[in-house]
């Protein structure tokens, strides 16, 4: 998933990696056991049912094609409901993630209540869908041949071909049979609905393959934007850059100056290959950046460093954060980088120094 286009990396991926994959995992771990148990239970129930009344058992078996048709229609509806529930859950998680990650902004605008209401409305949507899901499950539990069995069984009792107690026992066994089959089928449909949302991401192919194995003999760092036109995938009708051309020469400090929204960050995104331009080319040492994908992808990011305005710290040690991207880096260059950033004294003052996590 992390190799997909940046436009795919939205908040609902968190839900796909947590809620949906957990549901699919439960399907595999729990339902395999449930399948085996239900199979043995079904065979035993059929033996008892035939022992009590082979006629009612034949009526039950004759109704299986009807149940199969109903199950297919029910399964499609239930699978659709499950996908809607998972989508609603993903949207709720997205709101929560955005609110928590931007808590300073939320607090500064005193917007806690509005964000809480937004999250509550998403949960309400999921609650309504969950109720529909529960009703659908309940309806299928009773969409069996109870009416036919009761009608024909009553006829057998009236004509003294079966006792009332035997009919009640038969119905109880049939209820157990229906519950066993429907629980497996419902769990299967629920897992399939969640799996479809997960495989939507798994089956996506990255537009740019990032697995090149070659490395250029020399890397000088000459960067050239040549007639570049670019618009973000979420707003394809709005060009951020229009026929832009400029050169960045190695050994020189170059600053891009302009108003907010002028495309400065977009140029960096194109250089980092987060996106691809709609027209034009980004050249590195005279080679188009897209062709550079045939080179060792890791090589480019050793040579090109991005320092954001708000650096991100991962939940790991200070040393691992400094050497992020180059995990095999020895301690000496890590300390040197900290000294150059005026952070060495601060880090050594921590309880575990560079091992503080």
C-alpha positions in Angstrom: 0.0 0.0 0.0 2.8 2.4 0.8 3.9 2.3 -2.9 0.6 3.5 -4.2 0.0 7.0 -5.5 -0.1 9.7 -2.8 -3.7 10.4 -3.7 -4.6 6.9 -2.4 -2.9 7.5 1.0 -6.0 9.0 2.8 -7.3 8.5 6.3 -9.5 5.6 5.6 -6.4 3.4 4.9 -6.1 3.2 8.7 -9.5 1.6 8.8 -8.6 -0.8 6.1 -5.4 -1.9 7.9 -7.2 -2.3 11.3 -10.9 -2.9 11.1 -11.2 -4.6 7.7 -8.1 -6.8 8.0 -9.1 -7.8 11.5 -12.5 -8.9 10.2 -11.0 -10.9 7.4 -8.6 -12.5 10.0 -11.5 -13.4 12.2 -13.2 -15.0 9.2 -10.2 -17.2 8.6 -9.4 -18.1 12.2 -12.9 -18.5 13.6 -14.9 -19.6 10.6 -12.6 -22.5 9.7 -13.3 -24.0 13.1 -17.0 -23.0 12.7 -17.2 -24.7 9.3 -15.8 -28.0 10.7 -18.0 -27.9 13.7 -21.1 -27.0 11.7 -20.4 -29.8 9.2 -20.3 -32.5 11.9 -23.3 -30.9 13.6 -25.3 -30.9 10.3 -24.5 -34.6 9.6 -25.7 -35.6 13.1 -28.8 -33.5 12.8 -29.7 -35.1 9.5 -29.3 -38.5 11.0 -31.7 -37.7 13.8 -34.2 -36.0 11.5 -34.4 -39.0 9.2 -34.8 -41.3 12.2 -37.8 -39.3 13.4 -39.5 -38.7 10.0 -38.1 -39.4 6.6 -41.0 -37.7 5.0 -40.4 -34.3 6.7 -36.7 -34.7 6.1 -37.4 -35.1 2.3 -39.6 -31.9 2.5 -36.7 -30.1 4.1 -34.2 -31.3 1.5 -36.6 -30.4 -1.3 -36.6 -26.8 0.1 -32.8 -26.4 -0.2 -32.9 -25.0 -3.8 -35.4 -22.4 -2.5 -33.0 -21.6 0.4 -30.1 -21.3 -2.1 -32.0 -18.7 -4.2 -33.0 -16.8 -1.1 -29.4 -17.0 0.2 -28.0 -15.7 -3.0 -30.3 -12.6 -2.9 -29.7 -12.2 0.8 -26.0 -12.7 0.4 -25.7 -9.9 -2.1 -27.7 -7.6 0.1 -25.8 -8.5 3.2 -22.5 -8.1 1.5 -23.5 -4.7 0.2 -24.5 -3.7 3.8 -21.2 -4.9 5.1 -19.3 -2.8 2.6 -21.4 0.2 3.6 -20.7 -0.4 7.3 -17.0 -0.7 6.7 -17.0 2.5 4.6 -18.9 4.3 7.3 -16.4 3.1 9.9 -13.5 4.2 7.7 -15.0 7.7 7.4 -15.5 7.9 11.2 -11.9 6.8 11.7 -10.8 9.4 9.2 -12.6 12.2 11.0 -11.1 11.0 14.3 -7.6 10.7 12.9 -7.7 14.2 11.3 -9.1 15.8 14.4 -6.4 14.2 16.7 -3.5 15.0 14.3 -4.7 18.6 14.0 -5.6 19.1 17.7 -3.7 22.3 18.0 -5.7 23.8 15.1 -8.9 22.5 16.5 -8.2 24.0 20.0 -7.0 27.3 18.5 -10.3 27.8 16.8 -12.4 26.4 19.7 -13.9 23.9 17.3 -14.0 20.9 19.6 -17.8 20.7 19.7 -18.1 20.8 15.9 -15.5 18.1 15.4 -17.2 16.0 18.0 -20.6 16.5 16.3 -19.0 15.5 13.0 -17.6 12.3 14.5 -20.9 11.6 16.2 -22.8 12.0 12.9 -20.4 9.4 11.2 -21.1 7.0 14.1 -24.8 7.5 13.7 -24.6 6.6 10.0 -22.7 3.4 11.0 -25.3 2.7 13.7 -28.2 2.9 11.2 -26.4 0.6 8.8 -25.6 -1.8 11.7 -29.3 -2.0 12.5 -30.1 -2.8 8.9 -27.4 -5.5 9.0 -29.0 -7.0 12.2 -32.5 -7.0 10.7 -31.1 -8.7 7.5 -29.4 -11.3 9.7 -32.6 -11.9 11.7 -34.7 -12.3 8.5 -32.4 -14.8 7.0 -32.4 -16.9 10.3 -36.2 -17.4 9.8 -36.3 -17.5 6.0 -36.3 -21.3 6.0 -39.0 -23.9 5.5 -40.7 -23.5 8.9 -44.2 -22.9 7.3 -44.0 -25.9 5.0 -42.7 -28.1 7.8 -45.3 -27.0 10.2 -48.1 -27.5 7.6 -47.0 -30.9 6.5 -46.0 -32.0 10.0 -49.4 -31.0 11.3 -51.0 -33.1 8.6 -48.9 -36.1 9.7 -49.9 -35.5 13.4 -53.6 -35.3 12.5 -53.5 -38.5 10.4 -51.6 -40.3 13.3 -48.5 -40.8 11.2 -46.4 -38.8 13.7 -46.8 -37.8 17.4 -46.9 -34.1 18.4 -43.7 -34.6 20.5 -41.8 -36.0 17.6 -42.9 -33.0 15.4 -41.7 -30.6 18.1 -38.4 -32.5 18.3 -38.0 -32.4 14.5 -38.7 -28.6 14.4 -36.1 -28.1 17.1 -33.5 -30.0 15.1 -34.5 -28.1 12.0 -34.0 -24.8 13.8 -30.5 -26.0 14.9 -29.8 -26.9 11.3 -30.9 -23.5 10.0 -28.9 -21.7 12.7 -25.8 -23.7 11.9 -26.0 -23.0 8.1 -27.0 -19.4 8.4 -24.3 -18.5 11.0 -21.6 -19.8 8.7 -23.1 -18.1 5.6 -23.6 -14.8 7.4 -20.0 -14.8 8.7 -18.7 -15.7 5.2 -20.6 -12.8 3.6 -19.5 -10.4 6.3 -15.9 -11.4 5.7 -16.2 -11.2 1.9 -17.6 -7.7 2.2 -14.7 -6.6 4.3 -12.2 -8.4 2.1 -13.4 -6.6 -1.0 -12.6 -3.2 0.6 -9.1 -4.5 1.5 -8.4 -6.0 -1.9 -9.4 -2.7 -3.6 -6.1 -1.4 -2.3 -4.1 -4.6 -2.6 -5.1 -5.0 -6.3 -4.2 -1.4 -7.2 -1.0 -1.1 -9.3 1.4 1.8 -8.6 1.7 4.1 -11.5 5.5 4.3 -11.0 7.4 1.2 -10.1 9.9 1.9 -7.4 12.0 -1.2 -7.5 14.9 -0.2 -9.9 18.1 -2.1 -9.2 20.7 0.0 -11.2 22.8 2.9 -9.9 24.2 5.8 -12.1 28.0 6.0 -12.3 27.9 9.7 -11.3 25.3 11.9 -9.7 26.0 15.6 -9.9 22.6 16.9 -8.9 21.7 19.1 -11.9 17.9 19.5 -11.7 15.8 21.0 -14.6 12.1 21.5 -14.9 11.2 21.6 -18.6 7.8 22.9 -19.6 6.1 21.3 -16.6 2.3 21.5 -16.2 0.9 19.8 -13.0 -2.4 19.4 -11.3 -3.1 17.3 -8.2 -5.2 14.2 -8.9 -7.9 15.4 -6.4 -8.3 18.6 -8.5 -7.4 17.7 -12.0 -9.1 20.8 -13.4 -6.9 23.2 -11.5 -3.3 23.5 -12.8 -0.9 24.4 -10.0 2.1 24.7 -12.4 1.6 25.9 -16.0 4.5 25.4 -18.5 7.1 26.0 -15.8 10.8 25.8 -16.7 13.9 26.5 -14.5 17.2 24.9 -13.5 18.8 24.1 -10.2 22.5 23.9 -10.4 24.6 21.8 -8.1 26.7 23.7 -5.5 24.3 26.7 -5.5 21.6 27.6 -3.1 18.3 28.2 -4.9 15.2 29.6 -3.3 11.7 29.4 -4.7 9.8 32.5 -3.6 6.1 33.1 -4.2 2.7 33.5 -2.6 0.9 30.7 -0.8 -0.5 28.3 -3.3 2.0 29.4 -6.0 3.4 25.9 -6.5 6.6 25.9 -4.4 5.7 22.8 -2.5 4.4 21.2 -5.7 7.8 21.6 -7.3 9.3 19.7 -4.3 6.7 17.0 -4.6 7.5 16.5 -8.3 11.2 16.4 -7.5 10.6 13.8 -4.8 8.5 11.9 -7.3 5.4 11.9 -5.1 3.4 12.8 -8.2 4.0 12.9 -12.0 3.5 16.0 -14.2 0.7 16.0 -16.7 3.0 17.6 -19.3 6.7 18.3 -19.5 9.6 16.6 -17.8 11.6 16.8 -14.6 15.2 16.1 -15.5 18.0 15.0 -13.1 21.4 15.2 -14.6 19.8 15.4 -18.0 17.7 12.2 -17.5 13.9 12.3 -17.1 12.9 11.5 -13.5 10.5 8.8 -14.7 13.3 7.0 -16.6 15.4 7.3 -13.4 13.0 4.7 -11.9 15.2 2.1 -13.6 18.0 3.2 -11.3 18.2 2.0 -7.7 15.3 3.8 -6.1 17.1 4.0 -2.7 20.0 5.7 -4.4 18.1 8.8 -5.3 16.9 9.3 -1.8 20.4 9.1 -0.4 21.3 12.0 -2.6 18.1 14.0 -2.2 17.1 15.1 1.3 13.7 16.7 2.2 13.6 18.9 5.3 10.0 19.8 6.1 8.8 22.8 8.2 7.4 20.4 10.8 9.7 17.4 11.1 8.0 14.1 11.9 9.2 11.9 14.8 8.4 8.2 14.7 7.8 6.2 17.8 11.3 4.8 18.0 14.7 5.8 19.4 16.4 9.1 18.7 19.1 7.3 16.9 16.6 5.5 14.6 14.8 8.8 13.9 18.1 10.5 12.8 19.2 7.5 10.7 15.7 7.0 9.3 16.1 5.6 5.8 19.6 4.5 6.4 19.2 2.0 9.2 22.7 0.5 8.9 24.3 3.9 9.5 27.0 3.8 12.2 26.8 5.9 15.3 29.5 8.4 14.3 27.6 10.1 11.4 24.4 10.0 13.5 26.2 12.1 16.2 27.7 14.3 13.6 24.3 15.0 12.1 23.0 15.8 15.6 25.9 18.2 16.3 25.3 20.0 13.0 21.6 20.4 13.9 22.5 21.8 17.4 20.7 18.9 19.0 23.6 16.8 20.4 23.6 18.5 23.8 19.9 18.2 24.2 19.9 14.5 23.2 22.8 13.6 25.6 20.8 15.2 28.4 17.9 12.7 27.9 17.6 9.7 30.2 18.9 7.2 27.7 20.6 9.6 25.3 20.4 8.5 21.7 18.6 5.3 22.8 15.7 7.3 24.2 12.5 6.2 22.6 
